[in-house]
Amino acid sequence: MSDIATSSSKDPQSPKADRRGIFAGIALFLRQVISELKKVVTPTRKEWFSYTLWVLGFVAVVMVIVSVLDFLFGQASIFVFTNQLEQ
């Protein structure tokens, strides 16, 4: 079996085609961005309020978890380095 390389008359890496490809790619990207932005639906006032409450609730839960862990690790470090618990 022999490998025969075929050469095409068009060079896909020519500078002129590359420049046109860059601008065509940018134009395609911008058209796709505009198309996707047209699909965006703004939430209603009720949805916005609900989402806001969910976010605030989640942040509050994470704050409690971090505070408890901070207190526990602080007490553990005090116990390890001083051999006594402080109130």
GURO-198152 format. One record per residue (C-alpha): x, y, z; residue in one letter. Coordinates in nm, 3 decimals, decimal comma. Layout:
! GURO-198152
- X  Y  Z  A
...
//
This chain:
! GURO-198152
- 0,000  0,000  0,000  M
- 0,136  0,339  -0,084  S
- 0,050  0,673  0,066  D
- -0,018  0,931  -0,198  I
- -0,044  1,289  -0,084  A
- -0,287  1,498  -0,276  T
- -0,250  1,869  -0,282  S
- -0,540  2,101  -0,319  S
- -0,522  2,414  -0,526  S
- -0,660  2,622  -0,238  K
- -0,438  2,681  0,063  D
- -0,664  2,703  0,371  P
- -0,396  2,893  0,563  Q
- -0,345  3,176  0,316  S
- -0,324  3,521  0,479  P
- -0,613  3,666  0,277  K
- -0,848  3,380  0,366  A
- -0,731  3,398  0,728  D
- -0,815  3,768  0,757  R
- -1,154  3,721  0,600  R
- -1,210  3,426  0,834  G
- -1,131  3,636  1,140  I
- -1,383  3,906  1,047  F
- -1,640  3,645  0,947  A
- -1,586  3,473  1,281  G
- -1,631  3,799  1,472  I
- -1,947  3,878  1,275  A
- -2,083  3,529  1,342  L
- -2,005  3,566  1,712  F
- -2,184  3,902  1,731  L
- -2,489  3,765  1,546  R
- -2,504  3,473  1,789  Q
- -2,472  3,704  2,090  V
- -2,758  3,922  1,966  I
- -2,967  3,611  1,895  S
- -2,909  3,480  2,248  E
- -2,982  3,818  2,407  L
- -3,319  3,825  2,230  K
- -3,407  3,503  2,418  K
- -3,351  3,660  2,760  V
- -3,670  3,703  2,961  V
- -3,671  3,945  3,252  T
- -3,831  3,811  3,569  P
- -4,159  3,945  3,697  T
- -4,174  4,140  4,021  R
- -4,298  3,830  4,206  K
- -4,016  3,612  4,064  E
- -3,756  3,879  4,141  W
- -3,877  3,903  4,501  F
- -3,878  3,523  4,538  S
- -3,526  3,487  4,395  Y
- -3,401  3,764  4,621  T
- -3,541  3,591  4,929  L
- -3,384  3,260  4,825  W
- -3,044  3,423  4,780  V
- -3,063  3,607  5,113  L
- -3,173  3,287  5,288  G
- -2,888  3,090  5,135  F
- -2,636  3,358  5,234  V
- -2,772  3,356  5,591  A
- -2,737  2,976  5,612  V
- -2,378  2,990  5,483  V
- -2,300  3,268  5,735  M
- -2,428  3,050  6,020  V
- -2,226  2,750  5,902  I
- -1,907  2,956  5,868  V
- -1,962  3,120  6,208  S
- -2,012  2,784  6,381  V
- -1,704  2,637  6,214  L
- -1,502  2,947  6,304  D
- -1,607  2,918  6,668  F
- -1,532  2,543  6,680  L
- -1,190  2,578  6,518  F
- -1,111  2,872  6,746  G
- -1,202  2,671  7,055  Q
- -1,001  2,374  6,925  A
- -0,693  2,590  6,868  S
- -0,726  2,744  7,216  I
- -0,754  2,395  7,366  F
- -0,455  2,264  7,171  V
- -0,226  2,556  7,249  F
- -0,330  2,633  7,610  T
- -0,484  2,303  7,731  N
- -0,793  2,483  7,858  Q
- -1,123  2,597  7,714  L
- -1,219  2,963  7,737  E
- -1,578  3,073  7,764  Q
//
